[in-house]
Amino acid sequence: MPICKKYIVAIALLISALSCKEKVKENESETSEKHPAISLEEYIYPIGQGLTPQCHAPTIDVSNGTLVASWFGGTEEKNNDVGIWVSRKIGDKWTTPVEVANGVEEDGIRYPSWNPVLFKPQNKPLILFYKVGPDPLYWWGMYKTSEDDGLSWSAPIKLADSILGPIKNRPVTLSNGDILSPSSTESETAGHKIHLERSVDFGKTWTKTAPLNDGKTFKAIQPAILDHGNDTIQLLSRTYQGAIGQNWSYDGGLSWSEMTATDLPNPDSGIDALTLKDGRHVLIYNPTTIESEDRVPLSVGLSQDGKTWKRVLDLEPLTATTDKKGEEYSYPTLIQNPDGMIHIVYTWNRKTVKHVVLDPEKL
């Protein structure tokens, strides 16, 4: 065979191999052996058919029986065309995503939108919190409400200047009715600090705690709340120190311990955690190191006490074709539906949002 033809054949085989690799990745959830707890895996919209080139930071909640998901999408994170998108699950299908919020100001200037958080207070409208601004150093908190389970939304409302709203993870409603919202700030001079915002009037007004870390020993953001009952609350936070950070309160969130490191690794990537109805705690996280910054695998941890965790399954496992630097499965959000099932959404390579349902009795 002439040399030039050999090169052509070799290039063709390489292209074919890369194409097959991508195909394996796109169909991985359909072909891999499932953990018995996984009852459903699906993409909210098909890969390659997104209305925006990228998507990230999904959130999910259930409103009067309707699953509602949201995320930010645009050409790329931090670009001014990034808006907040919503899809609802009707029957067994997700609706075509619709942009419901963006960062267009009255003077016509448009800023990027960030990190939506859906939250349904009991017997109140569904709330969509989000952030607007040039970057996390200078963004501000916004929200909209929906009276019809995410089909239509109110005009945007800006939160008070000192209030950012939940930064990534959902608020929780305490046994006394108070809403506790996990928040954080980022500063070039003061570092990255977490705090909590509290509402005693179903989200109409908010107060905030002082920072719960010094921003240097632990640079921490995006806390998640675990409610252990009897006024015991635990925060788990994303940090830049290679481990998930934790704080504890034993008086319903009025005072807090200093932040300490858990035994759980964290590669500077978002996490989420939830206390189940049976008292167990679930964590979704990337069990990798700060040195690697890998956002694969994406795993589920389970704990009885919030202190000792067992990694029980990988939602996105390492495979023979995994490109640890080129793939990203991150920014999970999880809820427990009234029927007991656990619903999880997360960023799938910034190409789509993946939705997974787990049966907690099989974890």
N, C-alpha and C positions, 0 to 999 in steps of 0.2 A: 504494500500500500504506500503511495507517495507520502512524504512527510507532511505536506499541507493537509492531506485528507486525514492523517492521524490526529493532527491538532484539532480539526473540525469535529471529529468523532469524540475526542477527549472533552472538548468544551461542551458538546451536546450532552454527554453523560453527566458532567458536573452540573449543568443546569437542571437536568432531570432529577438528579439526587437532591438538589436544594429544593426543588419544587415538591418532591415527595416528602421531604422533611417538614416543610410548611404544612402540607396536607395532613401529615401525622399530627402536628400540633393542633390544627384546627379541629380535628375529629377525635382528639385524645380522650375527651370525656365520654365519647360514644364507644370507644374500643377498649379502654383500660378496664381492669377488673375493679368493680366498685366495692367499697366498704359497705357492710350490711346496713349501716345507719343512713346512707345516702339514698333518699327516695326519689330525688329529681335533680338533674343537672340540665341547664339550658342557658342560651345566650338571649339577652333581652332583645337584641337585634342581630341579624347574621353578620359574621365577619365580612368586611369588605362592602357592606351596605349601609354604613353609618352616614348620617346626615352631616357629620363633621369629621375631619381627618383623625382627630384624637378625642378621647374621653377619659375622665379620671374622677376619683373621689366619690363613688356612688354611695347612696343612702337608701334605706327602705323603711316603710312602716305600713301598718294596716289601718284603714279607716272605714269603719262600719262594714267590715268584711271584704273590702277592696284593697288589694296590694298596690302600693304606689312606690315607684322608684324614681330617684333623681340623681343627677351627676352634673359636672361641668364639662362642656365640650366646645371645641373650636379648632383652629389650626394647630395650636400648641399651647400648653400651659404658660401663663403670663402674657399671652397675646391679647390685644384689646377686643378681638372678636369672640372671645370665650364667654359663653353664656350658661345659664342654668336650664337643663332639659329635664322633662318629666315623661314617664311612661306608666300606664296603668294596666294591670292584668285583668282582662275581661274573659271569663271562661278559662280556657287553657292557653290563651295567646296574649302577648304584650302588645299594647297599642303602639302605633307609630310615634316616636318621640316628638315632643313639641317643646320649643324654647319658651319658657314662661317668665324668665327674668334675665336682665343683662345690666351692664354697668353704664348705660347711657345717662348722662347728667342733663340738667335743664339747659346748660349752655351748649349742649351738643357733643361735648367731649365724652368719649367712651373709654371706660376702664375695664380690665378683665374682671370676671366674676370667679368666685372660689367656693369650694367646700360646702355644698348644700347639706343640710341636716333636716330630715323630716321628723316631726314629733306630733303625736296625737294625744293631747290631754283628754282625760275622761270627760265625756259629754261636752266637749268643746270642739271648735273647728280644727282641722288639720293645719299645722304650722310648717312652713318652709323657711328655715333660717339659711342665710348665705352671707358671704362676704363680698365686698366690692373695693377695689383699690389697685394701685400699681403693683404692689407686692405685699407679703405678709407683714412687713415692717410698718406699713402705712395704710392697711386696709381698715374698713369700718363694717359694723354689723348691720344687716338688713333682714327683713322678713316679710312674708306674705301669708295670707290665710286662705283656706278653701272650705266652703260650706257644702261642696258636693263631691267630697272624697277625691280631690285632685283633678277634677275635670276643668274647673275654672278657678282663677285666683284673683285676690284683691289687688289693689294698687300697692306698690312697694312702700314699706314703712321703715324708716331709719331708727335703729335702737339709740338709746341715750349715749352721749359721747363716751362715757366711761364703761359702757357695756358692749361686748363684742358678740355675745351669744355663744352657743356651742361651736367650738372650733372645728371639730370633726365628728365626734361621737355624740349620741343622743342623750338628752336629759333623762332623769328618772324622777318619778313621783314617789316621795317618801310616804310612810304610813300615816303621817299627820297631814298629808295633802300638799306639803311644800314641794315645789319643783326645784331640783338641783341640776344645774347646767354646767358641764365640764368645759373649761375655757383655758386659753393661754395667750401669752404675748411673746413677740420676738423683737429684740432690740440690739442694735450694733454695740451699744455701750453697756446696757444692763443685762444682756444675755437673754436666754429663753426661759420663761417662767410660766408655771401653771397656776390657775386660781379657779374658784367656783363662783357661779352666779346663782342667786336664789330668788325665787318668786313665791309669794304667799297669796297671790291673787290670779292664779292661772295664766301667768305670763304677761299681765298688763304692765307691771313694774318689776324692777330687778334691783337687788343689792349685790355686792361682790365682796369676797374675802380678800385679805392681803395675799401676796404671792406665797406659795407653799414650797418653794425651793429658792435657792439663792441665785440661780441662773448661771453658775460657774462650776461648783462642785458637781451638780447635775444640770446640764442644759436640757430642759424637758418641755415638751409640748403635747397637746392633743390627749389629755387624760380620758380614761374610761372609768365608769363608776360600777362598783359591785356593792350591792346592798345585802349585808349579812343578817339584817334584822337586829332587834334590840338596840337600835341607835348605833350599830357598828357599820361603818362604811369604809370601803377600801378604794383607793385610786390606783390605776395602773397607767403608766405614761410612756410614751415614746421618748427616748433620750439619745444623746450624742455620746454616751459613755459605754456603749456596747451591751447594755443590759436594760431590760424594762425596769423602770423605777416604780416605787410604791409609797403611798402615804396612807395612814390609818386615822380614823376618827371614831371615838367611842361615845360621842354625845350628839349624834345626828348631824354631824358636819359643822358644828360650831367651832371646834378646835381640832388641830391636826398635828400628827407627828411629823418629824423631819423626814424628808425623802431618803429612802435607802434603796439599794439594788436588790432585785430578785435574782433567782438563779436562771431566769429566762433570757436568752440572748435577744439582741435587737440591733439591726443594721441601720438605724436611723430611718425607720419605716413605720407607717401608721399601723395601729393595732385596734382591736375592739374587744370588749368583754361584756358578759351578761350573766346575771344571776337567774338561774332557772326557777320555775315554780316549785321544784322538788328540793331546792336549796343548794344544788350543785352550781358550780361556776364554770362558764365556758369562755375560752380565749381564742381568738383568731390572730395569728402572728406569723412572721417570717422567722424561722429558727436559725438565723445566720448571723454572721459577725459584722461588726462595724468596719473591720478591715476589708471585708469582701464587698459590702454594700449590696449583696445579692438579695433580690426580692423574689426568690424562688428557692426552695418550695414555699408554699403557703399552707399552714398547718392548723389543726384544731387541738387545743389543750383543754384538759378537764381537771377540776380540783374540787375537793370536798370543803376545804378551809381557806382557799385563796393563797395559801403559802406553799404547799406542795402540789406541783402540777405534773400531769402525765400527758405526753403527746400521743393522742389516740388515733389520729388519721391525718393524711396529707390531702388537702383539697386539690393541690397542684403539686404532684410529686416530681422528684428528679427522675428523668428517663434517659435512655441511651442517646436521645437526640436533643436533650436540654442544652440551651445556650445560656449559661448562668449570667453572663454579662448582658446578653441581648434580650432576655425575656423578663417580664415583670407581671407578677400576680400580687396585688397589693391593695391597701386602703380598704379593708373589709368593714362592713357593717352587718350586725346580726340583730334579729329580734326573735321573740318567741310568740307565735301566733296564739290566739285564744284556744285553738284546738290542740296546743302543746307542741306543734312542730316548730323547728328552728329554721328560719329563713336567713340566708346569707347572700349578700351581693359584694362583688369586688371587681377591681380593675383587671381586665384580661388583656395584657400587652398594650393597653391604651387604644385597642381596636374596638372593644365592645365591653359591655358589662355582663358578667356571669352571675347567674342566680342558682343557688344550691339549696335544697331543702334536706334537713337532717331529722331523723327520728331520735329524740333524746333517750328513749328506752333502749336503743341499740348501741349507744355510745359506751 
